[in-house]
Amino acid sequence: MERKYIIFGIIFLFTGIILGAFGAHSLKTLLPNNPEKIISFETGVKYQIYGAFSFLFLGLFAEKVKFSLKSVFNLLILGHLFFSCSIYLLTLQPILNIKLSFLGPITPIGGLLMVAGCIVLLIKLIKAK
């Protein structure tokens, strides 16, 4: 068991649940004429929850593999943070009354980092003896 991966998983999970509740209830009131922003926010929550489960899974099974998961974990954590947090902030621009459009390119970079983490994990599993 890799404790730090599990801790990140739990943090991602409970904050994802809280943000999901915020998006489902309060955000609809704050952005009544922006259903596309609410859908975008929900996408950020969805991927944050996916990240939580991936960190929990990696943490619970880290001892089963004969290689380090550090690079995989680092890519996934950065990817999920870039992806979800940029979506949250871009969605909340009208409420915060600040311009955050510079974060637009951060979202796909986060997605690429998540994909890279998965590819690194796949390569390490294929090469493992």
WOWO-V675243 format. One record per residue. N is the residue number from 1. D_LAST is the distance of its C-alpha to the last C-alpha in Angstrom with 1 decimal. Layout:
<<N | D_LAST> <N | D_LAST>>
This chain:
<<1 | 20.3> <2 | 20.9> <3 | 24.7> <4 | 25.5> <5 | 23.6> <6 | 25.5> <7 | 28.7> <8 | 28.4> <9 | 27.8> <10 | 30.9> <11 | 33.0> <12 | 32.0> <13 | 32.8> <14 | 36.2> <15 | 37.4> <16 | 36.3> <17 | 38.4> <18 | 41.3> <19 | 41.2> <20 | 40.9> <21 | 44.0> <22 | 45.8> <23 | 45.0> <24 | 46.2> <25 | 49.4> <26 | 50.6> <27 | 49.3> <28 | 51.2> <29 | 54.4> <30 | 53.7> <31 | 52.7> <32 | 54.9> <33 | 55.2> <34 | 51.6> <35 | 49.5> <36 | 47.0> <37 | 46.4> <38 | 45.8> <39 | 43.3> <40 | 41.5> <41 | 41.5> <42 | 40.1> <43 | 37.2> <44 | 36.4> <45 | 36.5> <46 | 34.3> <47 | 31.5> <48 | 32.0> <49 | 31.5> <50 | 28.3> <51 | 27.1> <52 | 28.1> <53 | 26.0> <54 | 22.9> <55 | 23.4> <56 | 24.0> <57 | 20.9> <58 | 18.7> <59 | 20.5> <60 | 20.3> <61 | 16.6> <62 | 15.5> <63 | 14.6> <64 | 12.3> <65 | 9.7> <66 | 8.1> <67 | 9.9> <68 | 13.6> <69 | 15.4> <70 | 18.5> <71 | 18.8> <72 | 18.2> <73 | 20.8> <74 | 23.2> <75 | 23.2> <76 | 23.8> <77 | 26.4> <78 | 28.3> <79 | 28.1> <80 | 29.5> <81 | 32.1> <82 | 33.3> <83 | 33.4> <84 | 35.0> <85 | 37.3> <86 | 38.6> <87 | 39.5> <88 | 41.2> <89 | 43.2> <90 | 44.2> <91 | 45.3> <92 | 47.4> <93 | 49.2> <94 | 52.4> <95 | 52.5> <96 | 51.7> <97 | 54.1> <98 | 52.0> <99 | 50.6> <100 | 46.8> <101 | 46.2> <102 | 44.3> <103 | 41.4> <104 | 41.2> <105 | 38.6> <106 | 36.4> <107 | 35.6> <108 | 33.7> <109 | 32.0> <110 | 30.7> <111 | 29.5> <112 | 27.7> <113 | 26.0> <114 | 24.8> <115 | 23.5> <116 | 21.8> <117 | 20.1> <118 | 18.8> <119 | 17.7> <120 | 15.8> <121 | 14.1> <122 | 13.3> <123 | 12.0> <124 | 9.7> <125 | 8.4> <126 | 8.2> <127 | 6.4> <128 | 3.8> <129 | 0.0>>
